[in-house]
């Protein structure tokens, strides 16, 4: 049956690929890859030979209709990103929406994503949480942090090594320097590390130790007394 498969790939350790993902990648007509070089390396590791086409943030607006049309004509297609689950801070949303609107079946496999292990090992409540992905790089960054200052749930961010210190410093300024945070990097890889402490402490740590790898920042939710105090202040002002 023609279908679009959303296939998560390992975020680091290649052994994290699921048996079902291997089966799907082996059986589809072709694979859409964020970076064909990265996916080629994975397929070689798995012993799979398959036609690859590029599908990334710079061309997805131009290719989604073509892909949807190919599926409608009877092809089965898998979409993968470089690491983790497609559409989670990666390309994929536009293609999924286009297929759904065209009545094309979409099947998403469960699998690797960086936010869940980082959240669970943070030690913060994870029954309810807020996933923010990447903050805006420039315009709107401070505004978004200000909007999250009173968020009571644990908050999860993705960040690059080039902006992680800036992000922690801005969070310390907005959320308060003593807000608890857990910073994980290189999850599932050889040099995996999680640094826990306050926002000011972790910012200082990564100023002194060069940030390397991809980062997941988990910030504790706003303390209840702090939120109640702000609510009372706003009530008095109104």
Secondary structure, DSSP 4 states (H G I P E B T S, - for coil): --EEEE--B-SS-GGG--HHHHHHHHHSSEEEESSHHHHHHHHHHHT----EEE--TTTHHHHHHHHHHHHHTT-EEEEE-SSB-TTSSSTTHHHHHHHHHTT--EEE-----HHHHHHHHHTS--SSEEEEEEPPSSTTHHHHHHHHTT--SEEEEEE-TTTHHHHHHHHHHHH-TT-EEEEEESTTSTT-EEEEEEHHHHHHHHHHS---S-EEEEEPPPPHHHHHHHHHHHHHH-
